[in-house]
């Protein structure tokens, strides 16, 4: 199945491909690149857990 996304370099929708993953992700690799200009993408990157924040309000 082709993945198509807007490429900011080409300024239009382009086909994305998954380059060879050197990080060992296999089929779960989040990296993609534009087949026209090779602009790199991270698709659904994992975000680090958000730190709990404590706020104090002045009385």
PDB file with one MODEL, atoms N, CA, C and O in Angstrom:
MODEL        1
ATOM      1  N   UNK A   1       0.841  -1.175   0.000  1.00  0.00           N
ATOM      2  CA  UNK A   1       0.000   0.000   0.000  1.00  0.00           C
ATOM      3  C   UNK A   1       0.889   1.243   0.000  1.00  0.00           C
ATOM      4  O   UNK A   1       1.811   1.346   0.810  1.00  0.00           O
ATOM      5  N   UNK A   2       0.622   2.167  -0.887  1.00  0.00           N
ATOM      6  CA  UNK A   2       1.386   3.411  -0.972  1.00  0.00           C
ATOM      7  C   UNK A   2       0.979   4.358   0.141  1.00  0.00           C
ATOM      8  O   UNK A   2      -0.201   4.483   0.469  1.00  0.00           O
ATOM      9  N   UNK A   3       1.964   5.018   0.712  1.00  0.00           N
ATOM     10  CA  UNK A   3       1.693   6.075   1.679  1.00  0.00           C
ATOM     11  C   UNK A   3       1.883   7.397   0.953  1.00  0.00           C
ATOM     12  O   UNK A   3       2.904   7.625   0.303  1.00  0.00           O
ATOM     13  N   UNK A   4       0.903   8.250   1.070  1.00  0.00           N
ATOM     14  CA  UNK A   4       0.963   9.559   0.432  1.00  0.00           C
ATOM     15  C   UNK A   4       0.803  10.611   1.511  1.00  0.00           C
ATOM     16  O   UNK A   4      -0.067  10.504   2.376  1.00  0.00           O
ATOM     17  N   UNK A   5       1.649  11.631   1.454  1.00  0.00           N
ATOM     18  CA  UNK A   5       1.581  12.719   2.426  1.00  0.00           C
ATOM     19  C   UNK A   5       2.045  14.009   1.752  1.00  0.00           C
ATOM     20  O   UNK A   5       2.714  13.988   0.719  1.00  0.00           O
ATOM     21  N   UNK A   6       1.672  15.125   2.364  1.00  0.00           N
ATOM     22  CA  UNK A   6       2.093  16.423   1.860  1.00  0.00           C
ATOM     23  C   UNK A   6       3.580  16.596   2.117  1.00  0.00           C
ATOM     24  O   UNK A   6       4.041  16.409   3.243  1.00  0.00           O
ATOM     25  N   UNK A   7       4.327  16.947   1.094  1.00  0.00           N
ATOM     26  CA  UNK A   7       5.752  17.206   1.220  1.00  0.00           C
ATOM     27  C   UNK A   7       5.973  18.714   1.211  1.00  0.00           C
ATOM     28  O   UNK A   7       5.646  19.375   0.225  1.00  0.00           O
ATOM     29  N   UNK A   8       6.520  19.265   2.285  1.00  0.00           N
ATOM     30  CA  UNK A   8       6.735  20.714   2.334  1.00  0.00           C
ATOM     31  C   UNK A   8       7.801  21.194   1.354  1.00  0.00           C
ATOM     32  O   UNK A   8       7.802  22.362   0.965  1.00  0.00           O
ATOM     33  N   UNK A   9       8.698  20.315   0.955  1.00  0.00           N
ATOM     34  CA  UNK A   9       9.730  20.704  -0.008  1.00  0.00           C
ATOM     35  C   UNK A   9       9.158  20.756  -1.418  1.00  0.00           C
ATOM     36  O   UNK A   9       9.400  21.711  -2.155  1.00  0.00           O
ATOM     37  N   UNK A  10       8.393  19.720  -1.797  1.00  0.00           N
ATOM     38  CA  UNK A  10       7.777  19.667  -3.131  1.00  0.00           C
ATOM     39  C   UNK A  10       6.512  20.524  -3.209  1.00  0.00           C
ATOM     40  O   UNK A  10       6.062  20.886  -4.296  1.00  0.00           O
ATOM     41  N   UNK A  11       5.944  20.843  -2.040  1.00  0.00           N
ATOM     42  CA  UNK A  11       4.716  21.633  -1.925  1.00  0.00           C
ATOM     43  C   UNK A  11       3.519  20.977  -2.594  1.00  0.00           C
ATOM     44  O   UNK A  11       2.680  21.645  -3.198  1.00  0.00           O
ATOM     45  N   UNK A  12       3.457  19.663  -2.477  1.00  0.00           N
ATOM     46  CA  UNK A  12       2.326  18.895  -2.987  1.00  0.00           C
ATOM     47  C   UNK A  12       2.339  17.516  -2.346  1.00  0.00           C
ATOM     48  O   UNK A  12       3.310  17.155  -1.680  1.00  0.00           O
ATOM     49  N   UNK A  13       1.280  16.742  -2.535  1.00  0.00           N
ATOM     50  CA  UNK A  13       1.256  15.379  -2.028  1.00  0.00           C
ATOM     51  C   UNK A  13       2.207  14.515  -2.836  1.00  0.00           C
ATOM     52  O   UNK A  13       2.257  14.595  -4.063  1.00  0.00           O
ATOM     53  N   UNK A  14       2.958  13.691  -2.128  1.00  0.00           N
ATOM     54  CA  UNK A  14       3.939  12.806  -2.766  1.00  0.00           C
ATOM     55  C   UNK A  14       3.882  11.421  -2.129  1.00  0.00           C
ATOM     56  O   UNK A  14       3.389  11.261  -1.013  1.00  0.00           O
ATOM     57  N   UNK A  15       4.383  10.441  -2.837  1.00  0.00           N
ATOM     58  CA  UNK A  15       4.486   9.085  -2.319  1.00  0.00           C
ATOM     59  C   UNK A  15       5.686   9.024  -1.376  1.00  0.00           C
ATOM     60  O   UNK A  15       6.759   9.545  -1.677  1.00  0.00           O
ATOM     61  N   UNK A  16       5.477   8.370  -0.216  1.00  0.00           N
ATOM     62  CA  UNK A  16       6.555   8.181   0.740  1.00  0.00           C
ATOM     63  C   UNK A  16       7.033   6.736   0.665  1.00  0.00           C
ATOM     64  O   UNK A  16       6.268   5.830   0.332  1.00  0.00           O
ATOM     65  N   UNK A  17       8.300   6.538   0.978  1.00  0.00           N
ATOM     66  CA  UNK A  17       8.820   5.183   1.064  1.00  0.00           C
ATOM     67  C   UNK A  17       9.565   5.027   2.379  1.00  0.00           C
ATOM     68  O   UNK A  17      10.026   6.007   2.966  1.00  0.00           O
ATOM     69  N   UNK A  18       9.678   3.800   2.830  1.00  0.00           N
ATOM     70  CA  UNK A  18      10.408   3.499   4.057  1.00  0.00           C
ATOM     71  C   UNK A  18      11.838   3.129   3.682  1.00  0.00           C
ATOM     72  O   UNK A  18      12.057   2.110   3.027  1.00  0.00           O
ATOM     73  N   UNK A  19      12.811   3.939   4.086  1.00  0.00           N
ATOM     74  CA  UNK A  19      14.199   3.587   3.803  1.00  0.00           C
ATOM     75  C   UNK A  19      14.620   2.391   4.670  1.00  0.00           C
ATOM     76  O   UNK A  19      13.911   2.022   5.606  1.00  0.00           O
ATOM     77  N   UNK A  20      15.738   1.810   4.365  1.00  0.00           N
ATOM     78  CA  UNK A  20      16.253   0.702   5.167  1.00  0.00           C
ATOM     79  C   UNK A  20      16.456   1.178   6.599  1.00  0.00           C
ATOM     80  O   UNK A  20      17.138   2.176   6.834  1.00  0.00           O
ATOM     81  N   UNK A  21      15.870   0.473   7.551  1.00  0.00           N
ATOM     82  CA  UNK A  21      15.963   0.863   8.957  1.00  0.00           C
ATOM     83  C   UNK A  21      17.253   0.330   9.555  1.00  0.00           C
ATOM     84  O   UNK A  21      17.492  -0.877   9.568  1.00  0.00           O
ATOM     85  N   UNK A  22      18.068   1.228  10.044  1.00  0.00           N
ATOM     86  CA  UNK A  22      19.334   0.843  10.665  1.00  0.00           C
ATOM     87  C   UNK A  22      19.236   0.815  12.185  1.00  0.00           C
ATOM     88  O   UNK A  22      20.224   0.560  12.874  1.00  0.00           O
ATOM     89  N   UNK A  23      18.029   1.082  12.707  1.00  0.00           N
ATOM     90  CA  UNK A  23      17.834   1.104  14.154  1.00  0.00           C
ATOM     91  C   UNK A  23      17.181  -0.162  14.682  1.00  0.00           C
ATOM     92  O   UNK A  23      16.945  -0.279  15.885  1.00  0.00           O
ATOM     93  N   UNK A  24      16.886  -1.112  13.800  1.00  0.00           N
ATOM     94  CA  UNK A  24      16.303  -2.374  14.228  1.00  0.00           C
ATOM     95  C   UNK A  24      14.806  -2.356  14.465  1.00  0.00           C
ATOM     96  O   UNK A  24      14.286  -3.258  15.122  1.00  0.00           O
ATOM     97  N   UNK A  25      14.087  -1.354  13.951  1.00  0.00           N
ATOM     98  CA  UNK A  25      12.634  -1.285  14.139  1.00  0.00           C
ATOM     99  C   UNK A  25      11.877  -2.279  13.259  1.00  0.00           C
ATOM    100  O   UNK A  25      10.758  -2.669  13.590  1.00  0.00           O
ATOM    101  N   UNK A  26      12.466  -2.684  12.164  1.00  0.00           N
ATOM    102  CA  UNK A  26      11.770  -3.583  11.243  1.00  0.00           C
ATOM    103  C   UNK A  26      10.572  -2.884  10.621  1.00  0.00           C
ATOM    104  O   UNK A  26      10.670  -1.735  10.191  1.00  0.00           O
ATOM    105  N   UNK A  27       9.422  -3.593  10.574  1.00  0.00           N
ATOM    106  CA  UNK A  27       8.214  -3.025   9.968  1.00  0.00           C
ATOM    107  C   UNK A  27       7.605  -1.898  10.793  1.00  0.00           C
ATOM    108  O   UNK A  27       6.727  -1.188  10.304  1.00  0.00           O
ATOM    109  N   UNK A  28       8.053  -1.719  12.037  1.00  0.00           N
ATOM    110  CA  UNK A  28       7.532  -0.653  12.893  1.00  0.00           C
ATOM    111  C   UNK A  28       8.336   0.634  12.788  1.00  0.00           C
ATOM    112  O   UNK A  28       8.105   1.561  13.564  1.00  0.00           O
ATOM    113  N   UNK A  29       9.265   0.717  11.861  1.00  0.00           N
ATOM    114  CA  UNK A  29      10.115   1.884  11.725  1.00  0.00           C
ATOM    115  C   UNK A  29       9.275   3.123  11.386  1.00  0.00           C
ATOM    116  O   UNK A  29       8.471   3.082  10.455  1.00  0.00           O
ATOM    117  N   UNK A  30       9.452   4.228  12.132  1.00  0.00           N
ATOM    118  CA  UNK A  30       8.667   5.429  11.882  1.00  0.00           C
ATOM    119  C   UNK A  30       9.236   6.327  10.775  1.00  0.00           C
ATOM    120  O   UNK A  30       8.633   7.348  10.443  1.00  0.00           O
ATOM    121  N   UNK A  31      10.371   5.963  10.209  1.00  0.00           N
ATOM    122  CA  UNK A  31      11.009   6.828   9.215  1.00  0.00           C
ATOM    123  C   UNK A  31      10.427   6.604   7.822  1.00  0.00           C
ATOM    124  O   UNK A  31      10.171   5.475   7.404  1.00  0.00           O
ATOM    125  N   UNK A  32      10.232   7.707   7.129  1.00  0.00           N
ATOM    126  CA  UNK A  32       9.788   7.677   5.731  1.00  0.00           C
ATOM    127  C   UNK A  32      10.551   8.773   5.003  1.00  0.00           C
ATOM    128  O   UNK A  32      11.135   9.656   5.632  1.00  0.00           O
ATOM    129  N   UNK A  33      10.544   8.716   3.685  1.00  0.00           N
ATOM    130  CA  UNK A  33      11.126   9.802   2.904  1.00  0.00           C
ATOM    131  C   UNK A  33      10.320   9.981   1.624  1.00  0.00           C
ATOM    132  O   UNK A  33       9.718   9.037   1.112  1.00  0.00           O
ATOM    133  N   UNK A  34      10.321  11.205   1.121  1.00  0.00           N
ATOM    134  CA  UNK A  34       9.646  11.542  -0.126  1.00  0.00           C
ATOM    135  C   UNK A  34      10.399  10.871  -1.265  1.00  0.00           C
ATOM    136  O   UNK A  34      11.625  10.954  -1.333  1.00  0.00           O
ATOM    137  N   UNK A  35       9.671  10.204  -2.162  1.00  0.00           N
ATOM    138  CA  UNK A  35      10.322   9.525  -3.281  1.00  0.00           C
ATOM    139  C   UNK A  35      10.789  10.493  -4.353  1.00  0.00           C
ATOM    140  O   UNK A  35      11.550  10.104  -5.239  1.00  0.00           O
ATOM    141  N   UNK A  36      10.353  11.743  -4.294  1.00  0.00           N
ATOM    142  CA  UNK A  36      10.759  12.731  -5.286  1.00  0.00           C
ATOM    143  C   UNK A  36      12.006  13.507  -4.854  1.00  0.00           C
ATOM    144  O   UNK A  36      12.954  13.653  -5.626  1.00  0.00           O
ATOM    145  N   UNK A  37      11.995  14.003  -3.604  1.00  0.00           N
ATOM    146  CA  UNK A  37      13.097  14.876  -3.168  1.00  0.00           C
ATOM    147  C   UNK A  37      13.886  14.340  -1.981  1.00  0.00           C
ATOM    148  O   UNK A  37      14.905  14.922  -1.609  1.00  0.00           O
ATOM    149  N   UNK A  38      13.437  13.246  -1.382  1.00  0.00           N
ATOM    150  CA  UNK A  38      14.088  12.586  -0.247  1.00  0.00           C
ATOM    151  C   UNK A  38      13.960  13.349   1.075  1.00  0.00           C
ATOM    152  O   UNK A  38      14.738  13.100   1.996  1.00  0.00           O
ATOM    153  N   UNK A  39      13.004  14.269   1.190  1.00  0.00           N
ATOM    154  CA  UNK A  39      12.750  14.908   2.473  1.00  0.00           C
ATOM    155  C   UNK A  39      12.380  13.831   3.483  1.00  0.00           C
ATOM    156  O   UNK A  39      11.564  12.958   3.187  1.00  0.00           O
ATOM    157  N   UNK A  40      12.971  13.884   4.671  1.00  0.00           N
ATOM    158  CA  UNK A  40      12.757  12.864   5.695  1.00  0.00           C
ATOM    159  C   UNK A  40      11.527  13.180   6.542  1.00  0.00           C
ATOM    160  O   UNK A  40      11.219  14.346   6.790  1.00  0.00           O
ATOM    161  N   UNK A  41      10.827  12.137   6.983  1.00  0.00           N
ATOM    162  CA  UNK A  41       9.643  12.237   7.825  1.00  0.00           C
ATOM    163  C   UNK A  41       9.754  11.253   8.968  1.00  0.00           C
ATOM    164  O   UNK A  41      10.381  10.202   8.833  1.00  0.00           O
ATOM    165  N   UNK A  42       9.150  11.590  10.089  1.00  0.00           N
ATOM    166  CA  UNK A  42       8.890  10.633  11.161  1.00  0.00           C
ATOM    167  C   UNK A  42       7.375  10.497  11.230  1.00  0.00           C
ATOM    168  O   UNK A  42       6.666  11.478  11.455  1.00  0.00           O
ATOM    169  N   UNK A  43       6.892   9.296  11.038  1.00  0.00           N
ATOM    170  CA  UNK A  43       5.458   9.048  11.036  1.00  0.00           C
ATOM    171  C   UNK A  43       5.061   8.521  12.400  1.00  0.00           C
ATOM    172  O   UNK A  43       5.572   7.489  12.835  1.00  0.00           O
ATOM    173  N   UNK A  44       4.152   9.214  13.089  1.00  0.00           N
ATOM    174  CA  UNK A  44       3.719   8.834  14.426  1.00  0.00           C
ATOM    175  C   UNK A  44       4.894   8.559  15.351  1.00  0.00           C
ATOM    176  O   UNK A  44       4.988   7.466  15.910  1.00  0.00           O
ATOM    177  N   UNK A  45       5.792   9.525  15.527  1.00  0.00           N
ATOM    178  CA  UNK A  45       6.931   9.277  16.416  1.00  0.00           C
ATOM    179  C   UNK A  45       6.468   9.081  17.857  1.00  0.00           C
ATOM    180  O   UNK A  45       5.496   9.696  18.295  1.00  0.00           O
ATOM    181  N   UNK A  46       7.151   8.247  18.565  1.00  0.00           N
ATOM    182  CA  UNK A  46       6.846   8.042  19.985  1.00  0.00           C
ATOM    183  C   UNK A  46       7.287   9.277  20.752  1.00  0.00           C
ATOM    184  O   UNK A  46       8.412   9.749  20.588  1.00  0.00           O
ATOM    185  N   UNK A  47       6.413   9.791  21.578  1.00  0.00           N
ATOM    186  CA  UNK A  47       6.735  10.967  22.376  1.00  0.00           C
ATOM    187  C   UNK A  47       7.148  10.531  23.777  1.00  0.00           C
ATOM    188  O   UNK A  47       6.601   9.568  24.314  1.00  0.00           O
ATOM    189  N   UNK A  48       8.110  11.235  24.371  1.00  0.00           N
ATOM    190  CA  UNK A  48       8.510  10.868  25.734  1.00  0.00           C
ATOM    191  C   UNK A  48       7.364  11.135  26.698  1.00  0.00           C
ATOM    192  O   UNK A  48       6.529  12.001  26.435  1.00  0.00           O
ATOM    193  N   UNK A  49       7.307  10.410  27.807  1.00  0.00           N
ATOM    194  CA  UNK A  49       6.237  10.646  28.781  1.00  0.00           C
ATOM    195  C   UNK A  49       6.293  12.071  29.299  1.00  0.00           C
ATOM    196  O   UNK A  49       7.371  12.627  29.508  1.00  0.00           O
ATOM    197  N   UNK A  50       5.152  12.642  29.497  1.00  0.00           N
ATOM    198  CA  UNK A  50       5.071  14.017  29.976  1.00  0.00           C
ATOM    199  C   UNK A  50       5.297  14.042  31.482  1.00  0.00           C
ATOM    200  O   UNK A  50       4.695  13.267  32.225  1.00  0.00           O
ATOM    201  N   UNK A  51       6.161  14.932  31.914  1.00  0.00           N
ATOM    202  CA  UNK A  51       6.466  15.059  33.346  1.00  0.00           C
ATOM    203  C   UNK A  51       5.260  15.673  34.060  1.00  0.00           C
ATOM    204  O   UNK A  51       4.604  16.576  33.541  1.00  0.00           O
ATOM    205  N   UNK A  52       4.992  15.171  35.237  1.00  0.00           N
ATOM    206  CA  UNK A  52       3.923  15.745  36.050  1.00  0.00           C
ATOM    207  C   UNK A  52       4.327  17.143  36.484  1.00  0.00           C
ATOM    208  O   UNK A  52       5.462  17.368  36.904  1.00  0.00           O
ATOM    209  N   UNK A  53       3.415  18.059  36.383  1.00  0.00           N
ATOM    210  CA  UNK A  53       3.703  19.434  36.778  1.00  0.00           C
ATOM    211  C   UNK A  53       2.820  19.810  37.952  1.00  0.00           C
ATOM    212  O   UNK A  53       1.628  19.503  37.980  1.00  0.00           O
ATOM    213  N   UNK A  54       3.415  20.469  38.903  1.00  0.00           N
ATOM    214  CA  UNK A  54       2.671  20.975  40.038  1.00  0.00           C
ATOM    215  C   UNK A  54       2.673  22.486  39.941  1.00  0.00           C
ATOM    216  O   UNK A  54       3.730  23.109  39.847  1.00  0.00           O
ATOM    217  N   UNK A  55       1.505  23.066  39.962  1.00  0.00           N
ATOM    218  CA  UNK A  55       1.421  24.530  39.889  1.00  0.00           C
ATOM    219  C   UNK A  55       0.878  25.062  41.209  1.00  0.00           C
ATOM    220  O   UNK A  55       0.012  24.451  41.836  1.00  0.00           O
ATOM    221  N   UNK A  56       1.394  26.187  41.608  1.00  0.00           N
ATOM    222  CA  UNK A  56       0.925  26.834  42.826  1.00  0.00           C
ATOM    223  C   UNK A  56       0.307  28.165  42.431  1.00  0.00           C
ATOM    224  O   UNK A  56       0.834  28.907  41.603  1.00  0.00           O
ATOM    225  N   UNK A  57      -0.794  28.427  43.036  1.00  0.00           N
ATOM    226  CA  UNK A  57      -1.457  29.685  42.774  1.00  0.00           C
ATOM    227  C   UNK A  57      -1.327  30.590  44.003  1.00  0.00           C
ATOM    228  O   UNK A  57      -1.439  30.150  45.147  1.00  0.00           O
ATOM    229  N   UNK A  58      -1.091  31.848  43.720  1.00  0.00           N
ATOM    230  CA  UNK A  58      -0.996  32.816  44.812  1.00  0.00           C
ATOM    231  C   UNK A  58      -2.390  33.003  45.412  1.00  0.00           C
ATOM    232  O   UNK A  58      -3.382  33.080  44.687  1.00  0.00           O
ATOM    233  N   UNK A  59      -2.453  33.074  46.735  1.00  0.00           N
ATOM    234  CA  UNK A  59      -3.744  33.232  47.411  1.00  0.00           C
ATOM    235  C   UNK A  59      -4.196  34.672  47.419  1.00  0.00           C
ATOM    236  O   UNK A  59      -5.263  34.981  47.948  1.00  0.00           O
TER     237      UNK A  59
ENDMDL
END
